[in-house]
Amino acid sequence: MITARAFAGRRYAVLGLARSGLAAVEALVASGAGVTAWDEREAARDEAMALGADIGDPLEIDLAGFAGVVVSPGVPLNRHAITAHAREAHVPVLGDIELFAEAVAELPPHRIVGITGTNGKSTVTALVTHMLESAGVPTLMGGNIGLPILSREPLPESGVYVLELSSYQIDLAHSLACDIAVLTNITPDHLDRYDGFAGYAASKARLFSLQHRDQVAVVAVDDDPSKMIAGRINHRLYRVSAKDIDPADQARWPALQGPHNAQNAVCAIAVCRVLGLNDAAIERGLATYRALPHRMEWVGESGGVRWYNDSKATNAASVAPALAAFPPLPSMPKPRLHWIVGGQAKGDGLAACRPWFGHVQRAYLIGEAMEAFAAEIGDAVPVDRAGDLATAVAHAAAAARPGDVVLLSPACASFDQFRDYEARGDAFRAAVLALGQ
């Protein structure tokens, strides 16, 4: 695990004992810090106590003298009582990424890449990691993806830490200075946590304000809010765009199809060039990359029909490029895409998807959003009110013909019918694989 002498002799409170919270407890205790930990779940409190933490609710104890309150990114700072309680005690509220940032001075010489954005950040993080690993560079992926960063073993000298950073994690970081900071795009999301879209965009922009003047910013300027942020960066900046990618090149990268993946690729290419990879190493990494689960993941082919799991696409802006990736073919002039969409709506509707409705042969609607989406789609696309995912898969399988594509890209959260988007994607994959049995 990653530890630091800087934590020794200090006292921290840890609120929320899921994976990152328990990793923070373990790293702090191993570093010689005192820890008071809390979670509503008794089993989680027992795990923290076994790691050497005292048990106590940070809201009910005097925080005076504490070095920080470490909270899960899921804690809504704009409405949770811990924010005011910590402020009154003049104690900072931190995340595990901030603890990592405070520990890096004691790690072997390395570089840090931080990647944020509304959509695409997971793919760019995984793609950069894959490209570096393919080139023989010691690399560790963490943050909002994979295992908690503090639970990992430190990299050797010249290693690269590649961090996916949500806006929540950026909010909880105060000294994270990334050698390369990346913004993929910004569209409205998580507005319940911010003072409107401007507040959300400002959270993303903070990643660049934490950098030093000799560090590098990479911004995809395909949307106006990202262009505005790029215009305010006054240190070394690379402006990139999906339009920079030659479609003939992209055709060689099987897991990176569609305009959204062109944007993901151009961001990753810029990062790897700054880190010193040559063109041959970059091309090899792009050509051998495999998509992350639930992100335009190719599930398989049955009867000439290809099936894709894009369950991670929980808003319309992230669905639009997936629809754009499957235009009618010259040999098949009619739409070939069967689109499974719906779930627990986020309130942004399907407006971002409308330009690509012409690619859709039929939409199979599921979940709480079914009727609202049916009304919004109107007669632009034939609609099948499937209701649930299993029925949608069965109906799509019956209707699709060789050369067609079936895409789960819900534009919704999953919580009406599934635990999370991963459970939804797993259920889709299982239903598709069962078709061939």
PAVO-708563 format. One record per residue (C-alpha): residue in one letter; x, y, z. Coordinates in steps of 0.5 Angstrom, whole numbers, plus 500, padded with zeros to 3 digits. Example, Ala and Ser with C-alpha at 12.3 -4.5 7.8 and 13.67 -1.06 7.14 Angstrom:
! PAVO-708563
A525491516 S527498514 
! end
This chain:
! PAVO-708563
M500500500 I502507499 T504510506 A507517508 R511519514 A508526513 F501523516 A505520523 G503523529 R497526526 R489525527 Y484524522 A477522522 V474518516 L467518514 G465512510 L468506510 A467503503 R473501499 S477507498 G475509506 L478503508 A484503504 A485510507 V484508514 E489502513 A494507510 L494512515 V494507521 A500504517 S503511517 G503512524 A497516524 G491516529 V484515526 T477515528 A472512523 W465511522 D460508517 E453507518 R454499517 E456495523 A460490519 A464496516 R466499523 D468492525 E473492519 A476499520 M477497528 A481491526 L485495522 G487499528 A482505528 D478508533 I470508532 G466514532 D462519528 P465525526 L459529527 E459527534 I466528536 D470535537 L474535531 A479541534 G486539532 F485534527 A489534521 G483532516 V476529515 V477524510 V470523506 S468518501 P467522494 G459520495 V458524501 P455531498 L459536501 N453541499 R448539503 H452534508 A452536516 I460534516 T462540511 A459545517 H462541522 A469541520 R469548518 E467550525 A473546527 H478549522 V479542519 P479541512 V475536508 L479531504 G479525500 D483519499 I486522492 E488528497 L492523501 F495520495 A497527493 E500529500 A504522500 V507523493 A513527495 E516521499 L515516493 P520514488 P521520482 H514519478 R509523474 I502523475 V496524469 G489526472 I484525467 T477528468 G471530464 T463528464 N464523459 G470518456 K474519462 S474512464 T476510457 V482515456 T484513463 A484505461 L487507454 V493511457 T494506462 H494500456 M499504451 L504506457 E504498459 S504496452 A511500451 G514498458 V513504462 P511502469 T504504470 L498504475 M491506474 G487509480 G482514482 N475513480 I477506477 G480500479 L482499486 P483505491 I490508490 L492508497 S492500497 R496499491 E504498492 P508504490 L511504483 P518504481 E522510479 S520513472 G513510473 V506514471 Y500514476 V494515471 L488517475 E481518473 L478524477 S471525478 S468532480 Y467530487 Q474527487 I477534485 D473538490 L476534495 A483535493 H487541495 S494539493 L494535487 A499538482 C498533476 D504533471 I499532465 A491534467 V486532462 L479534460 T475530455 N469534455 I463538459 T456537459 P451538464 D451532470 H451531477 L447538478 D444536484 R451537487 Y453544485 D450551484 G448550477 F452548471 A457553472 G459550479 Y460543476 A464546470 A468550475 S469544479 K472540473 A477547471 R480546478 L484541476 F488545472 S488551477 L492546482 Q497545477 H504548477 R506553471 D511547468 Q506542468 V501540462 A494541460 V490537455 V483539453 A479537448 V475543445 D469540442 D464543446 D464550448 P465550456 S471546455 K473551450 M472556455 I476553460 A482552455 G482559454 R483561461 I489556462 N495560462 H501554462 R503549457 L496547453 Y495542448 R488543445 V485537441 S479535438 A476529435 K477532428 D484531429 I483523428 D483521421 P478516420 A482511416 D487511422 Q481510427 A479504423 R485500425 W483501432 P477495433 A475498440 L475505439 Q470506434 G465512433 P466520434 H466519442 N472514441 A476519436 Q476524442 N478519447 A484517442 V486524441 C486525448 A490519450 I495520444 A497527447 V498525454 C503519451 R507524446 V508528452 L510522456 G515521451 L512515447 N514514439 D509514434 A510506433 A508505441 I502509440 E499506434 R501499437 G497501444 L491504440 A490497436 T491492441 Y486496446 R480493449 A474496451 L472497458 P466493461 H460497460 R463502455 M461500448 E463493450 W462488444 V459482447 G458478441 E455476435 S449471434 G446470427 G450476424 V447481429 R452484433 W451486441 Y454492444 N454493452 D454501453 S451501460 K455506463 A452511458 T447514463 N446521460 A444523453 A450526452 S454520453 V449516448 A449520442 P456518440 A454511441 L448512436 A453516431 A458510431 F453506427 P450509421 P447506415 L452502411 P452503403 S450496403 M444497408 P441503406 K436502412 P437504419 R441498422 L441500430 H436497435 W437501441 I435499448 V434505452 G431507459 G431506466 Q431512472 A431518468 K436524470 G432529467 D436531461 G431528456 L434525449 A435532446 A442530445 C441524441 R436526436 P441528431 W442521430 F435518431 G436516423 H441511425 V436507429 Q431502426 R427501433 A428503440 Y426498446 L424502452 I425500459 G424502466 E421508469 A423513463 M419509458 E413513457 A417520458 F422517453 A416514448 A413521448 E419525447 I421520441 G414521438 D414518431 A421519429 V423512431 P419506432 V418504439 D417498443 R415499450 A419493452 G418495460 D424491462 L431489460 A430481459 T424483454 A428488450 V433483449 A428478447 H424483442 A431486439 A433479438 A427477434 A427483430 A434484428 R437481422 P444479419 G448486419 D444489424 V447492431 V443491438 L446497443 L444498450 S445505451 P440507457 A441515457 C439513465 A441511471 S439504473 F437504480 D429503478 Q431496476 F438494478 R443496483 D448500479 Y450500471 E455495472 A449490474 R445492469 G450491464 D452484467 A445482466 F445485459 R451481457 A448474460 A442475456 V445476450 L450470451 A444466453 L441467446 G446462443 Q445457448 
! end
